[in-house]
Amino acid sequence: MYDIILKNGKIMDPIQKLESKSDIAISRGRIKAIGSFADSSANKVVDLGGAIVTPGFIDIHTHIMENLTYLGVSPDAQLHEGVTTVMDAGSLGPGNYASSRALINNARSTVYTFINLGFAGIPFFMPNGQTPDIPFKESVDVDLLKTVIDQNPEIRGIKVRPGKFSSGELGIWDIETAASVSSEIGLRTVSHVGNPPPEIEDILNALGNESVLTHAFRGGKNSLVDFVDKAKNMQNAGMIIDIGHGKAGFSFESAKYLMNNGLIPDTLSSDIHIRSITGPCKGLVETMNKFIALGMELSEIIPKVTVKPREIFDLDEGTLFPGSSADITVFTLEKKNRPLEDTEGNILYSTEVISPKLTLKNGVFVQK
């Protein structure tokens, strides 16, 4: 006898190459089997009526250090929409990272992190503006950074935010420093792209192949539009192209141009925080909806929020393989014509959108 049987779902699990109608049996918070369980019993049986069933979504760019930084929202803010694993993108640095332990341990969602190169993370992102994360080079303590990474196994990379307002006059020094440490200890450097300086070409030149470029489809002066071939070559060599929608990091025009010219994102992420959660980002599901509107197939989108993050960052989550935690997202695709907005105020109308129906985290139903 099982704890839960989810019946009549359309299973999509890229890692198992599954895309078929089936049932899922769950016991003790883990997936026991996928198949037909018409003759089996369970404490709870849910008929999904043909709804789509995937591994719980993974959002690799969030700011979820609620009450620890101004930017932070709840790590569980997207759980009811099927986002069961989140990665905090550098909200904290080695000087204050220990303050996150209770939040990480008490969250229902699984939390991984990128630690900020700067001593205090992103302390000066305020309602009326921001000052640099790293106001001067002496505010980077590499030895402490390595110690904190060694003590906290959920850390999966080192975050830097090069840009006019976020790194000041450092140029690419922060990228080079992070890349050196990342290479030494076997993690990835995760680099934001902001308003210049530094220029996007300099950022690309400073990043190694084992890196992540987020806000990669931004518009404005530091867009990849003029460097699409260079970005494709780096992606082919191992650099990860991530979306990081946020409040200022995603342009429909850039997305159309870059994808039409062969630069396809490896991962989709929200960059959800206190100033983007109400719009235009709203969250990972809304970001996924925008790529549906841009013409990307659902079969292309689901790996970018499940198996790709799992593989890139060596996560346990992102699959429905028997024995794995029962982190499960159930949704339908609904025909709906509604406006979707990028971060430049441009509107694209949807034809269909993801409508979340059920979320299970560790085999427990999540209440909306």
Stockholm file with secondary structure:
# STOCKHOLM 1.0

chainA/1-368         MYDIILKNGKIMDPIQKLESKSDIAISRGRIKAIGSFADSSANKVVDLGGAIVTPGFIDIHTHIMENLTYLGVSPDAQLHEGVTTVMDAGSLGPGNYASSRALINNARSTVYTFINLGFAGIPFFMPNGQTPDIPFKESVDVDLLKTVIDQNPEIRGIKVRPGKFSSGELGIWDIETAASVSSEIGLRTVSHVGNPPPEIEDILNALGNESVLTHAFRGGKNSLVDFVDKAKNMQNAGMIIDIGHGKAGFSFESAKYLMNNGLIPDTLSSDIHIRSITGPCKGLVETMNKFIALGMELSEIIPKVTVKPREIFDLDEGTLFPGSSADITVFTLEKKNRPLEDTEGNILYSTEVISPKLTLKNGVFVQK
#=GR chainA/1-368 SS CEEEEEEEEEEEEGGGTEEEEEEEEEETTEEEEEECCTTCCEEEEEECTTCEEEECEEEEEECCCBTTBTTCCCTTTTGGGTEEEEEEESSSCTTTGGGGHHHHHHCSSEEEEEEESSTTSSTTEETTEECCSSSSGGGCCHHHHHHHHHHCTTEEEEEECCSTTTTTTCTTHHHHHHHHHHHHHTCEEEECCCSSSSCHHHHHHHSCSSEEECSTTCCSTTCGGGGHHHHHHHHHTTCEEBCCCTTTSCCHHHHHHHHHTTCCCSBCCCCBCTTTTTSSCCCHHHHHHHHHHTTCCHHHHHHHTTHHHHHHHTCSCSCCCTTSBCCEEEEEEEECCCEEECTTSCEEECSEEEEEEEEEETTEECCC
#=GC SS_cons         CEEEEEEEEEEEEGGGTEEEEEEEEEETTEEEEEECCTTCCEEEEEECTTCEEEECEEEEEECCCBTTBTTCCCTTTTGGGTEEEEEEESSSCTTTGGGGHHHHHHCSSEEEEEEESSTTSSTTEETTEECCSSSSGGGCCHHHHHHHHHHCTTEEEEEECCSTTTTTTCTTHHHHHHHHHHHHHTCEEEECCCSSSSCHHHHHHHSCSSEEECSTTCCSTTCGGGGHHHHHHHHHTTCEEBCCCTTTSCCHHHHHHHHHTTCCCSBCCCCBCTTTTTSSCCCHHHHHHHHHHTTCCHHHHHHHTTHHHHHHHTCSCSCCCTTSBCCEEEEEEEECCCEEECTTSCEEECSEEEEEEEEEETTEECCC
//
